[in-house]
Amino acid sequence: MNILVINAGSSSVKYQLFNMKQETVLAKGRVERIGMETAILVHEPAGKSDVSEVSEILEHTSAIRRVLDILVSKDHGVLDSIDQIDAVGHRVVHGGESFKNSVLVDEDVKKEIRRLFDLAPLHNPAHMLGITAVEVNMPGVPQAVVFDTAFHQTMPSHAYLYPVPMALYRKHKVRRYGFHGTSHKYVSERAAKFLGRPLEQLKLITCHIGNGCSCAAVLGGVSVDTSMGLTPLEGLMMGTRSGDLDPAIVPYAMAKEDLTLSEISSMLNKHSGLQAISGLSSDMREIVEAMEAGDKNAALAFDMYEYRIRKYIGAYAAAMNGVDAIVFTAGVGENSEVLRKKVCQQLTYLGIELDEERNRSGRGTEKAITTEASSVQVLVIPTNEEWMIAMDTYSLVQAD
């Protein structure tokens, strides 16, 4: 069975095509700048040369059509016919309280995703464009949706509710939802296999550290708390997002700077975090390079970023009354040995002993970066959200 995984954004489509029997990636790529005459398609077929094309792609239906065309093209294709794609899986950011698991797409599911537009106005509408575009180009092919929020629907009410009037929850579903759930689930399962222990017996803290960042407390394989909230803005300091702050800052800054709601939202989501404090970049690689060259603002940004990760790790160790392993994943978590070293050096009270050679070596592989004597293991596990989406889609189609 071949499954196409799609992550549709407002002006982009990312894709991967999997052969489920062989557990291989046949092709992957992306379409960017949808809506422009200079849209870019980057296609990476297995066993063939990569290709990049610039053309006019004005909407998502045309973008998906172009992806399907190149998947079966003579020079760059990996399939003989589009009929060889058995199902399509989609990433959807927000499932609200409606979806605790991945589901096959039907009219009721589409209606509910649309109802949740207000909770994820930058994401869910774009995901629906992707679903609709597949329906137009591949009528009758099963589609599944995998929700970023689903894994965290196991959180208890004392963890997901906010201490605000309950009317906000009853009427508007204001609560903690959490995100990056597909990644947290994947690395939790991989951590259990790496450690050779049943997932049901483990207390794990998973740290998805990229441009967007979140931590999760995973007890016995289920999420019991996570750092992102109603939206992906809450929690850790991120590339351009503020993370946790005093909510009174919002009206105060609006009054002092004469900002609109849209402007304050843009400030907190797009102009804060590492970018704001360093004045340089939202990219941790550039922050570390500048810090090591003596840039004090870059050093401050790094220290704030690391400190907040460490605080959440401590909080989740308390929430679960202990921790067996801490897992780093995503772009920064997988690649920044400097960040991992700083975090681990400040967690010796947990019995963590960092092995600096392990921390430096083996990039891109699953590994422990602590010594054999460490009471708590610290792991680096590359995430693979697309594979999780493909697996869920495969299971749903097989069961249907």
NORNOR-V798967 format. One record per helix or strand of 3 or more residues. SS is the DSSP state (alpha for helix, beta for strand). FROM is the first residue (numbers start at 1). LEN is the number of residues. Records with the same first field share a line. If there is no record, write none. Layout:
SS = FROM-LEN ; FROM-LEN
This chain:
beta = 2-7 ; 12-8 ; 24-9 ; 36-10 ; 51-7 ; 87-6 ; 142-6 ; 203-7 ; 213-7 ; 222-5 ; 325-5 ; 377-4
alpha = 60-12 ; 82-3 ; 107-13 ; 124-14 ; 150-5 ; 157-4 ; 166-7 ; 181-15 ; 199-3 ; 248-10 ; 261-10 ; 273-6 ; 284-9 ; 296-24 ; 330-6 ; 337-9 ; 348-3 ; 356-5 ; 385-15
